[in-house]
Amino acid sequence: MGGAVSAGEDNDDLIDNLKEAQYIRTGRVEQAFRAIDRGDYYLDGYRDNAYKDLAWKHGNIHLSAPCIYSEVMEALKLQQGLSFLNLGSGTGYLSTMVGLIIGPFGVNHGVELHTNVVEYAKEKLDDFIKNSDSFDKFEFCEPIFVVGNCLEISSDSHQYDRIYCGAGVQKDHENYMKILLKVGGILVMPIEDQLTQITRTGQCSWESKNILAVSFAPLVQQNRAEGSKPDAVELPPVTVRSLQDLSRIYIRRTLRDLTNEESLDNGLVQRAPQKRKRRRCRRRRINTYVFVGNQLIPQAVESEEDERIEEEQHKGDQEQQEAQEKERQREEERDIGSIEILKAVNVLRDKIMTLPLPESLKTYLLYYREK
């Protein structure tokens, strides 16, 4: 499903639309969405559809609509150091964004039914770590993915602070999901066509809140031959980081803080790219659904109220364009004086490369990144 906001020309444009429609409401969620280009998780030949607010599926590979992921990220109320379990982790897109928020002292696990999808997720994760400019701007909790049916998780598995299930949960599996949650934790999952936020308030008490009407494919239940025992899914262990790994985290943190301080002391600023002129978007009331190929696409039903809002929006768009044109003219006339516009360089990498250290240690501090 999806179609709640206008399509974007690129990832930043899509995020702008989600913000204006109030699907993205907090700074940390916005930063995570901007850091991970949704198009990087599409197969070659399908990337043109990456910035539409629509779900995408090809074989076993699946991405939910951006508006769904936005609501999930906001509902999880993520913080640094939390443990996160993604049931039906798919391409790893959501898990990677979560890893940017919970940081290196969090726990980030995913369970996915299909082996080929887990391999795809690992490839995308490796590409992000090695090639994305965003990697050096965050402290990251790397996701760990395992193959298995999330309805067959071992009964003695540890619990998590935050859980998301990316498939429709039947009512008789609700309690099974809740047991995986720590007291004080939050579970977000689609149940009975509602994306639902469940908070565990005590050992035997929960609070539920419906977030959004959704339509998800149901969880796949394992076929069991008569008398056979299903294979239990063993979740990854929660381990303590090595002293070597901790040293790398704190060295990178210190260098990152140092470069930021130097930029402020030298009066260096980075000018934000000029926004394109485009229509302001709003949430659309979704009243019907139609199938187009393998996509479930919502269709808005217009009313007199919608027409009135559309007229007001058109008028507002004209005023916005006039204001943007005036601002552009003022910007061209403004003498920026001693302000230096920084080039898009990786200052953390440059700082590491200037350290009087053996090349092998520099490479380790850079996570073996080549750029």
Secondary structure in CASP SS format (residue, H / E / C, confidence):
PFRMAT SS
TARGET T0000
AUTHOR 0000-0000-0000
METHOD secondary structure of the structure
MODEL  1
M C 1.00
G E 1.00
G C 1.00
A C 1.00
V C 1.00
S C 1.00
A C 1.00
G C 1.00
E C 1.00
D C 1.00
N H 1.00
D H 1.00
D H 1.00
L H 1.00
I H 1.00
D H 1.00
N H 1.00
L H 1.00
K H 1.00
E H 1.00
A C 1.00
Q C 1.00
Y C 1.00
I C 1.00
R C 1.00
T C 1.00
G H 1.00
R H 1.00
V H 1.00
E H 1.00
Q H 1.00
A H 1.00
F H 1.00
R H 1.00
A H 1.00
I C 1.00
D C 1.00
R H 1.00
G H 1.00
D H 1.00
Y H 1.00
Y C 1.00
L C 1.00
D C 1.00
G C 1.00
Y C 1.00
R H 1.00
D H 1.00
N H 1.00
A C 1.00
Y C 1.00
K C 1.00
D C 1.00
L E 1.00
A C 1.00
W E 1.00
K E 1.00
H E 1.00
G C 1.00
N C 1.00
I E 1.00
H E 1.00
L E 1.00
S C 1.00
A C 1.00
P H 1.00
C H 1.00
I H 1.00
Y H 1.00
S H 1.00
E H 1.00
V H 1.00
M H 1.00
E H 1.00
A H 1.00
L H 1.00
K C 1.00
L C 1.00
Q C 1.00
Q C 1.00
G C 1.00
L C 1.00
S E 1.00
F E 1.00
L E 1.00
N E 1.00
L E 1.00
G C 1.00
S C 1.00
G C 1.00
T C 1.00
G C 1.00
Y H 1.00
L H 1.00
S H 1.00
T H 1.00
M H 1.00
V H 1.00
G H 1.00
L H 1.00
I H 1.00
I H 1.00
G C 1.00
P C 1.00
F C 1.00
G C 1.00
V E 1.00
N E 1.00
H E 1.00
G E 1.00
V E 1.00
E E 1.00
L C 1.00
H C 1.00
T H 1.00
N H 1.00
V H 1.00
V H 1.00
E H 1.00
Y H 1.00
A H 1.00
K H 1.00
E H 1.00
K H 1.00
L H 1.00
D H 1.00
D H 1.00
F H 1.00
I H 1.00
K H 1.00
N H 1.00
S C 1.00
D C 1.00
S C 1.00
F H 1.00
D H 1.00
K H 1.00
F C 1.00
E C 1.00
F C 1.00
C C 1.00
E C 1.00
P C 1.00
I E 1.00
F E 1.00
V E 1.00
V E 1.00
G C 1.00
N C 1.00
C H 1.00
L H 1.00
E H 1.00
I E 1.00
S C 1.00
S C 1.00
D C 1.00
S C 1.00
H C 1.00
Q C 1.00
Y E 1.00
D E 1.00
R E 1.00
I E 1.00
Y E 1.00
C E 1.00
G C 1.00
A C 1.00
G E 1.00
V E 1.00
Q C 1.00
K H 1.00
D H 1.00
H H 1.00
E H 1.00
N H 1.00
Y H 1.00
M H 1.00
K H 1.00
I H 1.00
L C 1.00
L E 1.00
K E 1.00
V E 1.00
G E 1.00
G E 1.00
I E 1.00
L E 1.00
V E 1.00
M E 1.00
P E 1.00
I E 1.00
E C 1.00
D C 1.00
Q E 1.00
L E 1.00
T E 1.00
Q E 1.00
I E 1.00
T E 1.00
R E 1.00
T E 1.00
G E 1.00
Q C 1.00
C C 1.00
S E 1.00
W E 1.00
E E 1.00
S E 1.00
K E 1.00
N E 1.00
I E 1.00
L E 1.00
A E 1.00
V C 1.00
S C 1.00
F C 1.00
A C 1.00
P E 1.00
L C 1.00
V C 1.00
Q C 1.00
Q C 1.00
N C 1.00
R C 1.00
A C 1.00
E C 1.00
G C 1.00
S C 1.00
K C 1.00
P C 1.00
D C 1.00
A C 1.00
V E 1.00
E C 1.00
L C 1.00
P C 1.00
P C 1.00
V C 1.00
T C 1.00
V C 1.00
R C 1.00
S C 1.00
L H 1.00
Q H 1.00
D H 1.00
L H 1.00
S H 1.00
R H 1.00
I H 1.00
Y H 1.00
I H 1.00
R H 1.00
R H 1.00
T H 1.00
L H 1.00
R H 1.00
D H 1.00
L H 1.00
T H 1.00
N H 1.00
E H 1.00
E H 1.00
S H 1.00
L H 1.00
D H 1.00
N C 1.00
G C 1.00
L C 1.00
V E 1.00
Q C 1.00
R C 1.00
A C 1.00
P C 1.00
Q C 1.00
K C 1.00
R C 1.00
K C 1.00
R C 1.00
R C 1.00
R C 1.00
C C 1.00
R C 1.00
R C 1.00
R C 1.00
R C 1.00
I E 1.00
N E 1.00
T E 1.00
Y E 1.00
V E 1.00
F E 1.00
V E 1.00
G C 1.00
N C 1.00
Q E 1.00
L E 1.00
I E 1.00
P E 1.00
Q E 1.00
A E 1.00
V C 1.00
E C 1.00
S C 1.00
E H 1.00
E H 1.00
D H 1.00
E H 1.00
R H 1.00
I H 1.00
E H 1.00
E H 1.00
E H 1.00
Q H 1.00
H H 1.00
K H 1.00
G H 1.00
D H 1.00
Q H 1.00
E H 1.00
Q H 1.00
Q H 1.00
E H 1.00
A H 1.00
Q H 1.00
E H 1.00
K H 1.00
E H 1.00
R H 1.00
Q H 1.00
R H 1.00
E H 1.00
E H 1.00
E H 1.00
R C 1.00
D C 1.00
I C 1.00
G C 1.00
S C 1.00
I C 1.00
E C 1.00
I E 1.00
L C 1.00
K C 1.00
A C 1.00
V C 1.00
N C 1.00
V H 1.00
L H 1.00
R H 1.00
D H 1.00
K H 1.00
I H 1.00
M H 1.00
T C 1.00
L C 1.00
P C 1.00
L C 1.00
P C 1.00
E H 1.00
S H 1.00
L H 1.00
K H 1.00
T H 1.00
Y H 1.00
L H 1.00
L C 1.00
Y C 1.00
Y C 1.00
R C 1.00
E C 1.00
K C 1.00
END
